[in-house]
Amino acid sequence: MKEINVSGQKRTDLGKKASKTLRKEGFVPCNLYGEAKEDGKPVALAFTSSMSELRKIVYTPHIYVINLIIDGESHTAILKELQFHPVTDALLHVDFYEVNDQKPITIGVPVKLVGLAQGVRDGGRMNLSIRKINVTAPYQQIPEHLDIDVKALEIGKSIKVGDLSYEGIELTTSKDVVVCSIKMTRAASMATATETTEEPAEEPAAES
């Protein structure tokens, strides 16, 4: 995965009023969760970051390993959860999860279809059912995207998660989930019907 820097500042006032004030000033309340726990529950490091800093990791199709620099202290993390306003879609809160070299993480990785499918060449339509597949691996081994070769995919056929495998990572999305498929279109159906009607009829056997 690509790496990117995001800076922030610790915060001590965690009330709703303080969070509302922060948002008006162009900042977003954030939490960083790591290995630390208290009474069996994860302990969060509360901080804030500017919308201009967060925009580069929120509004993008890419996934990143994030170098969080909070008051000068560096933390390696990934995005855990985003909260948006239900009406305005404004970013309200961001949760990060701290990662390390030893512990595997689970994250959704974008899929990338490679090649022109045979079914598309025959007039069918490619249908992408999911855009990300959950994978588990140490963060250094997680790719930016999962390449899926679709060149041999025909009309009426599909590729499921269980059909895929990648070295060094475990796919944790259900094996039965369809990733992509080729759907029959009206044009392809008509072309098939035309080909069938135009086939020459067998000549009757000559009488002896």
Backbone torsions as a table, in degrees:
resi	resn	phi	psi	omega
1	MET	NA	150.7	175.4
2	LYS	-70.5	152.9	177.1
3	GLU	-108.7	148.3	-179.3
4	ILE	-148.3	146.6	179.9
5	ASN	-96.5	137.4	174.1
6	VAL	-135.0	128.7	-178.3
7	SER	-102.8	154.1	179.5
8	GLY	-159.0	175.7	179.7
9	GLN	-132.5	139.9	178.6
10	LYS	-63.1	151.6	177.2
11	ARG	-134.0	145.7	-178.7
12	THR	-112.8	-27.5	178.4
13	ASP	-86.5	107.7	-173.0
14	LEU	-104.7	9.3	-177.6
15	GLY	-71.9	164.2	-179.8
16	LYS	-63.4	-36.9	-179.3
17	LYS	-63.9	-43.1	179.5
18	ALA	-65.4	-39.8	179.6
19	SER	-64.6	-39.7	179.1
20	LYS	-63.5	-40.2	178.6
21	THR	-64.7	-41.8	179.0
22	LEU	-58.9	-45.0	-177.5
23	ARG	-64.1	-37.7	178.3
24	LYS	-63.9	-27.8	-178.4
25	GLU	-90.6	4.6	177.6
26	GLY	90.6	16.0	179.1
27	PHE	-113.2	159.4	-178.9
28	VAL	-126.4	128.1	176.0
29	PRO	-64.9	138.3	-178.5
30	CYS	-136.7	158.0	172.1
31	ASN	-129.8	143.3	173.7
32	LEU	-116.3	118.0	178.2
33	TYR	-102.3	138.6	179.2
34	GLY	-137.8	-145.6	-178.0
35	GLU	-78.8	-23.1	-175.4
36	ALA	-64.7	135.0	178.6
37	LYS	-135.7	154.3	177.8
38	GLU	-137.9	120.4	-174.9
39	ASP	57.1	37.0	177.4
40	GLY	80.4	-1.9	-178.3
41	LYS	-109.8	144.3	179.1
42	PRO	-60.9	140.5	177.2
43	VAL	-99.5	130.3	-176.5
44	ALA	-102.3	140.6	169.7
45	LEU	-91.8	113.9	-177.7
46	ALA	-85.0	130.4	177.1
47	PHE	-150.4	176.9	177.5
48	THR	-133.7	150.3	178.2
49	SER	-139.0	154.1	-178.1
50	SER	-75.6	152.5	178.7
51	MET	-61.0	-33.4	179.5
52	SER	-65.8	-33.0	177.3
53	GLU	-73.7	-42.8	-174.8
54	LEU	-75.7	-26.2	-176.4
55	ARG	-55.7	-36.4	-174.8
56	LYS	-72.2	-14.6	177.4
57	ILE	-112.1	-13.9	-177.4
58	VAL	-93.0	-49.6	-175.2
59	TYR	-96.0	66.1	-178.8
60	THR	-155.6	147.7	176.2
61	PRO	-80.3	-9.1	-175.7
62	HIS	-83.6	158.7	172.6
63	ILE	-111.7	147.2	-174.3
64	TYR	-133.9	150.1	158.4
65	VAL	-86.6	125.2	-171.5
66	ILE	-106.2	125.1	173.5
67	ASN	-91.0	95.5	-180.0
68	LEU	-80.7	121.4	178.1
69	ILE	-108.8	99.6	-175.5
70	ILE	-108.1	111.6	-176.0
71	ASP	50.7	41.8	176.2
72	GLY	86.2	-9.7	-179.2
73	GLU	-98.0	131.7	-174.1
74	SER	-94.5	137.2	176.9
75	HIS	-134.2	133.1	175.6
76	THR	-90.3	125.7	-171.4
77	ALA	-149.0	168.9	170.5
78	ILE	-129.0	161.9	175.4
79	LEU	-67.5	133.3	179.1
80	LYS	-106.5	-47.0	-177.6
81	GLU	-158.5	142.4	176.3
82	LEU	-118.3	139.2	176.2
83	GLN	-119.9	127.5	-179.7
84	PHE	-117.7	155.0	175.1
85	HIS	-67.4	133.0	-175.3
86	PRO	-65.6	-20.0	-178.0
87	VAL	-105.4	-50.2	-174.1
88	THR	-90.4	-13.6	-175.9
89	ASP	65.0	15.3	176.2
90	ALA	-68.6	142.5	179.0
91	LEU	-72.4	122.4	-176.1
92	LEU	-102.1	-35.0	-172.9
93	HIS	-160.5	147.7	178.0
94	VAL	-132.4	132.7	173.2
95	ASP	-109.8	135.2	176.0
96	PHE	-115.3	156.6	177.4
97	TYR	-124.5	123.4	-178.2
98	GLU	-75.1	137.1	-178.1
99	VAL	-123.8	162.3	176.6
100	ASN	-140.3	179.3	-174.1
101	ASP	-71.3	-24.7	-171.9
102	GLN	-94.9	-36.7	-171.9
103	LYS	-89.6	123.8	176.9
104	PRO	-64.6	152.1	176.1
105	ILE	-122.8	160.6	175.0
106	THR	-115.2	128.0	-176.6
107	ILE	-150.8	150.3	176.6
108	GLY	-80.6	125.3	-178.4
109	VAL	-111.4	131.7	179.6
110	PRO	-61.2	145.1	175.2
111	VAL	-95.7	148.4	178.4
112	LYS	-130.9	115.6	179.4
113	LEU	-79.6	128.4	-175.0
114	VAL	-113.1	126.1	176.2
115	GLY	95.3	164.8	177.1
116	LEU	-96.0	116.8	-175.1
117	ALA	-66.0	145.2	176.8
118	GLN	-58.1	-39.1	-179.8
119	GLY	-63.8	-33.3	176.4
120	VAL	-71.1	-40.7	176.8
121	ARG	-61.6	-29.2	179.8
122	ASP	-86.3	4.0	176.1
123	GLY	104.0	0.8	178.5
124	GLY	-79.3	177.0	-178.9
125	ARG	-120.4	130.2	177.1
126	MET	-73.8	131.2	178.1
127	ASN	-120.2	113.8	178.1
128	LEU	-93.1	111.2	-173.6
129	SER	-83.1	-36.4	178.0
130	ILE	-132.6	146.8	-178.5
131	ARG	-100.0	-15.7	179.0
132	LYS	-137.9	148.5	174.0
133	ILE	-120.2	133.3	178.0
134	ASN	-74.1	130.6	178.1
135	VAL	-127.7	154.4	177.0
136	THR	-125.2	126.7	-179.7
137	ALA	-175.2	163.9	168.8
138	PRO	-57.3	142.4	-169.7
139	TYR	-60.4	-26.2	-179.9
140	GLN	-68.8	-22.4	-176.7
141	GLN	-94.2	-4.6	-176.9
142	ILE	-81.2	124.3	-178.4
143	PRO	-77.6	165.9	177.7
144	GLU	-69.8	-30.6	177.5
145	HIS	-155.7	162.3	178.0
146	LEU	-104.4	113.6	178.9
147	ASP	-76.7	131.2	178.1
148	ILE	-124.9	116.0	-179.6
149	ASP	-77.2	116.4	-177.0
150	VAL	-112.7	8.5	-172.6
151	LYS	-58.6	-34.0	-176.9
152	ALA	-90.2	0.1	-175.3
153	LEU	-72.4	125.5	-176.0
154	GLU	-104.7	168.6	178.3
155	ILE	-59.4	133.4	179.7
156	GLY	86.8	-4.1	-178.7
157	LYS	-104.3	161.4	-178.9
158	SER	-142.6	164.5	173.0
159	ILE	-117.9	125.3	178.2
160	LYS	-104.2	163.8	179.4
161	VAL	-57.3	-37.5	-179.9
162	GLY	-64.5	-16.3	178.5
163	ASP	-83.1	-7.6	-172.7
164	LEU	-107.1	151.4	173.1
165	SER	-154.5	145.2	-179.8
166	TYR	-139.5	139.5	-176.8
167	GLU	-67.8	131.3	173.0
168	GLY	86.3	-4.5	179.5
169	ILE	-132.8	151.3	177.4
170	GLU	-106.9	129.8	176.8
171	LEU	-86.0	120.8	-174.4
172	THR	-107.3	-4.7	168.4
173	THR	-68.2	144.5	-178.0
174	SER	-51.4	137.0	-177.9
175	LYS	-62.6	-23.9	-176.8
176	ASP	-83.7	-7.0	-178.2
177	VAL	-71.3	128.5	178.2
178	VAL	-79.0	127.8	178.5
179	VAL	-86.6	-50.0	-180.0
180	CYS	-152.5	160.5	-179.8
181	SER	-155.2	163.1	176.8
182	ILE	-109.3	120.2	-179.6
183	LYS	-96.9	142.8	174.8
184	MET	-70.6	130.9	175.7
185	THR	-100.4	165.7	179.3
186	ARG	-61.4	-40.3	-179.5
187	ALA	-63.3	-42.6	-179.9
188	ALA	-67.3	-37.5	180.0
189	SER	-65.6	-42.5	179.4
190	MET	-65.7	-38.5	179.3
191	ALA	-64.2	-39.6	178.9
192	THR	-65.2	-42.0	180.0
193	ALA	-64.6	-38.8	179.6
194	THR	-65.0	-42.5	179.0
195	GLU	-61.5	-37.4	-178.6
196	THR	-67.5	-43.5	-177.4
197	THR	-72.6	-24.3	-178.2
198	GLU	-87.0	-4.4	178.7
199	GLU	-66.7	131.1	-179.0
200	PRO	-65.4	139.8	179.3
201	ALA	-74.4	149.9	179.0
202	GLU	-67.2	135.8	178.9
203	GLU	-74.1	140.2	-179.8
204	PRO	-66.7	146.7	179.8
205	ALA	-63.5	139.0	-179.7
206	ALA	-66.8	137.2	179.9
207	GLU	-74.4	140.5	180.0
208	SER	-85.1	NA	NA
